[in-house]
């Protein structure tokens, strides 16, 4: 038997597989046993009702998809009164994801969701489709440190900070979040992009720019996970482009303790459980008694003298 448990700070998950915020609903319980997941991550909620961005909101790409949903939400009161009880029908820890436009409201939102039923608070300071022109706190280390410091003082619950791959120096942002008291990092949100409909000459997305997700972004995010894992001591949750077991293994080898999945849920709602089963089998076949032993196990050494041999003349 493979020990599939992982620890993210003082939170123990029975396995490293969980959905990404915005890609999951308890309605998936109709097609899969969501009690098998490591955690349940609720859709990001803000204080007030938000209708989201104008349609069309999603378009297909060769490498995945581009979306600009715009964080629609029924607001914090609805979340606490209706969604939280719905999630707590299930056994995995509940990760409540919050968003706000000001540091003051982030602090207040943190206090609002600091209820016994919410086990972890994910701070979404990085959504590119809420304000595609910029303004996300995760774009600059000073803003990240300021808002995360206030959030840290507002709750004793574990706080996971969701970073942006659109930042110029994601390592600096990661270090700022750690210094401010984040218990873990989620790396990363979607990559801002543009798709144009060549029949209409208009953007394929109603909000013009959208967040790219899917297999095409995975090598970029894996690189960010590895870079950040070398710079911070807190756990990292990898998120971006996972569609198969090998993707999870890559993230963990690069330094991730756990992973979140979004794109795969749109393609195959029960795909997370297939990947979970496959990960356990992968570990068993290769003699890993603990899945946690994969974290940071990439061999990060200078290459052997392969090139000298390749350059030698053929005799």
N, C-alpha and C positions, 0 to 999 in steps of 0.2 A: 504493500500500500504506500502511496505517495502522500506525504504530508503537504496539503495544498494551502494551509493557512499562511497568511502574511500579516505583518504588523506595520501599521502606519501611525507612528507616534504611539499613543496609548490605546489605539483602536485596533483590535484584532479582527481580521476578516477571514472567513472560512476558505476563501480562495481569492485570487487577484483579479477576478473578472467582474466588471460592473458597467452599466450603461453610462453614456455621457449625458449631461444635462440637455434637455430639449429633444432628445431622441427616444424617450422612454415614457411609457404610460402603464398604469396598472391593468389596463385593458389587455396587455400582452399576456396576462395570466390565462386568457382564453386559449392560447396556443402554446404555452410553455410554463414550466414550473419555475416561477420567478423566485421561489424560496431557495433555489440552488445558487443564486447569484451571491457574490461577495458583499455587495451593498446595492441599495436602490437610490438613484440620484434623481431628485425631482427636477422638473423644468424650472428654470430661473424665474423667480418672482420679484416684482418690484412693488412699491407701495400702492400705486394707483392702478386702476384698470388701463390696459394698453391694448389697442386694436392691432398693433404690429404694422408692418410695412405694406405698401400697395402690391397687388399681384401684377404679373406673375412673380412667385416667390422662389421657385426652384427651376433649375435647368440642368440638363445632363451635360457632362463633359466626357471627353475620352478618358480622362484620368480619375473620374469620380462624378462629383456634382458641385454646383454652385448654388448657394441659397442666400436669401435675404429675408428671413422671417420677421426679424425686428423685435424679438422678445415679447410677443403678445402674452398677456396675463390677466387674470381676473382680480389681481390685487392680493395684498397680504392677508386681509381678513378672510377672503374666500379660501386662501391656501391653508390657513390655520384651522378654519372651521370645517372644511370639507375635504381637502386633499390630504392633509396630514392624517386624519383618522382612516382614510382610505388606504394610505400606504402602510399604516401600522397594523393592518390585517395580516401583513406578511412578516416573516421573521428577520430578514437581513436588516442591518443598520440603515437608517434613513439619513441621507445627505440632503439637506435643504440648501438650495442655491439661491443667492440673493444678488440683486443689481440695484444701483441707484445712480443718480446723476451728480450728487454732491457728497463730500466727505461727511457732512452732517447727517444726511439721510442714510448713508451706509452704516454709520454708527447706530442710528436709531433703528434701522432695519435689523441689525444684528441683535439688539435687545429684544425686538419683537419676536424673532424666530428662536430665541433662547428659551425654548419650552422643553419639558422632559421628553416629549415624543421625538424631537429632532436630535439625532446623535452627533452629527457633524454639520458645520456650516461651511459651504463652499462659497467663496467670494468671487463673483464673476466681474472682475474689473477690466475685462478684455474683449467684450463682444464687439466685433467689427461691423456687424450689421445694424446695431442700434444707432451708432453715430459714425457712418462711413467716412465722414470728413475729418475724423480724429476725435480727440477728447477723452479717449479711454485712459483710465488711471495707469494701466499697465504699459503705457508707451514711454514712461520716464521714471527713473528710479526714485526721484524725490517725491513724486505724486504717489507712487506705490508705497513708499515707506510711511508717508503721512496717513494715508487712508487705512493701511493695515495696522498701524500703531493704534489708531482710534478703535478699530474693530477688535484688536486684541484686548484692549482695556474694557471693552463692553461685554465680554463673555469669557467664561471659563471653559466653554466647549472647545473641542478640536476645530481649528480653522484651516481650511485648505484654500490656497490662493491660486486662481486660474489665470495663467499668464497668456500673453499674446505673442504669436510668432511674427507679428508685424513690427515689433519693437526693434530698434536698431541694434541694441545690445541686450539680448535676452538674459545673458549671464548676470549683468549688472542688475537687472530687474529681479532676478531670482535671489541674489544676495540681499537686495533691499527688503524683499518680502520676508526672508529668513530673519534678518536683523530686526524687523518690526514685530516678530513673534509668530509668524505663520508656522503651523505644525507640519504642513506638507505643501507641495506644489503640484498643480495640475498643468502639464505641458503637452499640448497647448490648445488654444482656441483655433478657429479656422483662419486660413490665409486669405487676405483680401484680394479679390480679383475682378476681372471684367470679361463678360462674354457678350459678343455682338451678334444679333440676328442679321445675316447678310441679305435676307429678303426684304426686311423692313428698314435696315440701316439703324435700328434702334437697339439699345441694350436689351439683352434677353431677360434681364431682371428688372422688375418695376422700380426698384430703388437704385438702379444703375449698377452699383458695385455690390458684390456679394462675397460670402465666405466660401472658400474652396475646401472641400473635404473629399476623402476617398484615397485610394492607393497611391495616387500621384504625390500626395503631400507627405507620405510616411517617411521617406529617407530624410527629408528636411527636419521633421520633428524628432526622429530618432537621433539625428546629429545634435539637436538642441538638448535633448534629454541627457546625452552623454556629456556635453559641455557643462551643463548645469550640475550634473552629479559630481563632477570634479571640483566644483566651486562651493557647494553647500553640503551641510551635514544632515538636513532634514530629508525625509522620504520624498520621492517623486512618483507621480502617477502619469504614465504616458498616454497620450490621446491623439489619434490621428491616423486614419487610413487602414485600420486593422480589419482584415477580411479572412484571415486564416491563422492556424496555430503558429506557423513560423513567424508571423508578424509579432505576436505576443512574446515569443522567445527573443526576437531581436530587441524589442523594447527593454526587456528585463536584462539582457546581456549588456545593454547600453547604460543601465543604471536605474531603471524603473523598478519600483517595488510592486506596483499593480498597474492595471490599464483600464481605460474607459473606451467604450465603443459607441459609435453613432451611425456612421454610414452603413455598416453591415446590417443594422436593424431595418433600414429602409429596403435593402435587398432581400433579406431573409430574417424575419422577426425572431425566429428561434436560433439564429446562427450563433448567438453568444454561448448557448449551452453546448452546441456542437464543438465550438472552439474550446470550451472548458473541458469537455471529455477528451478532446484531442490533446490538450496540454498535459493532462494527467498521463495519458498513454505515452506521449513523447518523453516525459520525465522517466516513466517506468522503463521504457525500452533502453534508455541511455544511462540508467543506474542512478538517477537523482532521487534520493530519499525525500528531499524537501524541495518544493518549487522555489522557495525563498533563496536557495543556493544559486539560482540563476542570476540574481540581481548583481549587476556590476561585474559579471564574470567574463566579459570580453577580454581577450588577450591583447593588451594595449602595449605592445613592445615593438621596437624597430624591426622592419622586415629582414628576413635572412638574405644571404647573398645570392638572391635569385637572378638579379639583373646582370651581374658580372658573368654568370654562366651563360645567360641568354646572348650576351654580346660577344662571346668568344667565337672565333672563326670556325666554320665547319671544315673538318679535315677529311 
